């Protein structure tokens, strides 16, 4: 069985929820798919707009499926390249999962 779980981050590292074996589905999700996941796990207001600066990126250096900041004019977004095809950071990428104290990571969990 697979489910998605959200986890607030305090540092640039995974914070895998309890009873979750992180898994990254091999998909080609786009920005619309990211937006749906973000809305499901946001604990604050989301801007609905992605910050296309270098923070975050299309990377595979963490176990999460995605991570994003909340409550700002633009959300800084990290997405896992195993599951997503859209690049949220434009030309450059920091590949940082944590981009501020409002960052939430979303995990696909094998239960």
C-alpha beads as a LAMMPS data file, in Angstrom:
LAMMPS data file: protein, C-alpha beads

111 atoms
110 bonds

1 atom types
1 bond types

-500.0 500.0 xlo xhi
-500.0 500.0 ylo yhi
-500.0 500.0 zlo zhi

Masses

1 110.0

Atoms # bond

1 1 1 0.000 0.000 0.000
2 1 1 1.213 3.512 -0.871
3 1 1 0.207 6.838 0.638
4 1 1 1.552 10.393 0.742
5 1 1 2.580 12.033 4.034
6 1 1 3.760 15.563 4.777
7 1 1 6.493 16.549 7.195
8 1 1 7.644 20.050 8.252
9 1 1 11.391 20.536 7.861
10 1 1 13.794 22.211 10.296
11 1 1 17.014 21.726 8.298
12 1 1 18.273 20.714 4.845
13 1 1 17.701 16.994 5.274
14 1 1 14.956 14.411 5.111
15 1 1 12.420 14.195 7.931
16 1 1 10.702 10.941 7.034
17 1 1 7.382 10.487 8.887
18 1 1 7.004 7.582 11.312
19 1 1 5.893 4.299 9.737
20 1 1 6.940 5.509 6.278
21 1 1 9.317 3.689 3.967
22 1 1 10.100 6.479 1.480
23 1 1 9.644 5.613 -2.160
24 1 1 9.904 7.726 -5.301
25 1 1 7.435 6.614 -7.973
26 1 1 8.874 6.624 -11.480
27 1 1 6.556 9.173 -13.077
28 1 1 6.704 12.271 -15.250
29 1 1 4.572 14.564 -13.139
30 1 1 4.310 18.220 -14.068
31 1 1 3.624 21.504 -12.295
32 1 1 -0.109 20.756 -11.986
33 1 1 0.690 17.528 -10.136
34 1 1 3.042 19.433 -7.822
35 1 1 0.307 21.998 -7.102
36 1 1 -2.172 19.268 -6.172
37 1 1 0.291 17.674 -3.727
38 1 1 1.242 21.051 -2.236
39 1 1 -2.403 21.983 -1.617
40 1 1 -2.986 18.645 0.131
41 1 1 -0.115 19.155 2.599
42 1 1 0.129 22.921 3.072
43 1 1 -0.330 24.128 6.647
44 1 1 -0.259 27.804 5.625
45 1 1 -1.496 29.830 2.671
46 1 1 0.106 28.968 -0.655
47 1 1 0.762 31.622 -3.251
48 1 1 -0.001 29.308 -6.147
49 1 1 3.109 30.608 -7.915
50 1 1 6.517 28.953 -8.138
51 1 1 9.692 30.961 -7.505
52 1 1 11.805 30.079 -10.554
53 1 1 15.043 31.211 -8.881
54 1 1 17.896 28.855 -7.972
55 1 1 16.450 27.702 -4.595
56 1 1 15.258 24.103 -4.734
57 1 1 15.262 22.469 -8.151
58 1 1 14.708 19.246 -10.074
59 1 1 17.033 16.904 -8.149
60 1 1 17.248 13.439 -6.600
61 1 1 19.466 14.040 -3.565
62 1 1 16.728 13.388 -0.952
63 1 1 14.051 10.751 -0.256
64 1 1 11.103 13.188 -0.491
65 1 1 8.938 13.455 -3.594
66 1 1 8.692 17.242 -3.223
67 1 1 9.265 20.090 -0.756
68 1 1 8.026 23.672 -0.841
69 1 1 7.863 26.891 1.151
70 1 1 4.546 28.411 2.199
71 1 1 3.047 31.799 3.009
72 1 1 5.222 33.751 0.600
73 1 1 4.488 35.520 -2.663
74 1 1 6.242 32.696 -4.517
75 1 1 6.914 29.161 -3.260
76 1 1 10.476 27.841 -3.433
77 1 1 10.139 24.312 -4.763
78 1 1 12.249 21.144 -4.771
79 1 1 10.969 18.144 -6.758
80 1 1 12.438 14.670 -7.101
81 1 1 13.621 14.007 -10.664
82 1 1 12.571 10.345 -10.325
83 1 1 8.924 11.468 -10.131
84 1 1 8.742 14.888 -11.796
85 1 1 9.662 16.270 -15.208
86 1 1 9.112 19.998 -14.595
87 1 1 12.014 22.144 -13.425
88 1 1 10.865 24.606 -10.742
89 1 1 14.150 26.521 -10.567
90 1 1 14.860 27.559 -14.141
91 1 1 18.514 27.541 -15.256
92 1 1 20.241 26.883 -11.917
93 1 1 19.405 24.768 -8.886
94 1 1 20.662 24.713 -5.298
95 1 1 19.096 21.229 -4.824
96 1 1 18.284 22.246 -1.232
97 1 1 15.235 20.555 0.245
98 1 1 14.937 23.147 3.034
99 1 1 14.419 26.742 1.881
100 1 1 13.096 28.451 5.017
101 1 1 11.144 27.777 8.201
102 1 1 7.868 27.234 6.320
103 1 1 9.241 24.310 4.282
104 1 1 7.124 21.161 4.093
105 1 1 8.372 17.931 2.506
106 1 1 6.002 15.371 0.997
107 1 1 6.892 11.677 0.991
108 1 1 5.414 8.775 -0.943
109 1 1 5.318 5.997 1.637
110 1 1 5.219 2.248 1.212
111 1 1 3.301 1.035 4.254

Bonds

1 1 1 2
2 1 2 3
3 1 3 4
4 1 4 5
5 1 5 6
6 1 6 7
7 1 7 8
8 1 8 9
9 1 9 10
10 1 10 11
11 1 11 12
12 1 12 13
13 1 13 14
14 1 14 15
15 1 15 16
16 1 16 17
17 1 17 18
18 1 18 19
19 1 19 20
20 1 20 21
21 1 21 22
22 1 22 23
23 1 23 24
24 1 24 25
25 1 25 26
26 1 26 27
27 1 27 28
28 1 28 29
29 1 29 30
30 1 30 31
31 1 31 32
32 1 32 33
33 1 33 34
34 1 34 35
35 1 35 36
36 1 36 37
37 1 37 38
38 1 38 39
39 1 39 40
40 1 40 41
41 1 41 42
42 1 42 43
43 1 43 44
44 1 44 45
45 1 45 46
46 1 46 47
47 1 47 48
48 1 48 49
49 1 49 50
50 1 50 51
51 1 51 52
52 1 52 53
53 1 53 54
54 1 54 55
55 1 55 56
56 1 56 57
57 1 57 58
58 1 58 59
59 1 59 60
60 1 60 61
61 1 61 62
62 1 62 63
63 1 63 64
64 1 64 65
65 1 65 66
66 1 66 67
67 1 67 68
68 1 68 69
69 1 69 70
70 1 70 71
71 1 71 72
72 1 72 73
73 1 73 74
74 1 74 75
75 1 75 76
76 1 76 77
77 1 77 78
78 1 78 79
79 1 79 80
80 1 80 81
81 1 81 82
82 1 82 83
83 1 83 84
84 1 84 85
85 1 85 86
86 1 86 87
87 1 87 88
88 1 88 89
89 1 89 90
90 1 90 91
91 1 91 92
92 1 92 93
93 1 93 94
94 1 94 95
95 1 95 96
96 1 96 97
97 1 97 98
98 1 98 99
99 1 99 100
100 1 100 101
101 1 101 102
102 1 102 103
103 1 103 104
104 1 104 105
105 1 105 106
106 1 106 107
107 1 107 108
108 1 108 109
109 1 109 110
110 1 110 111
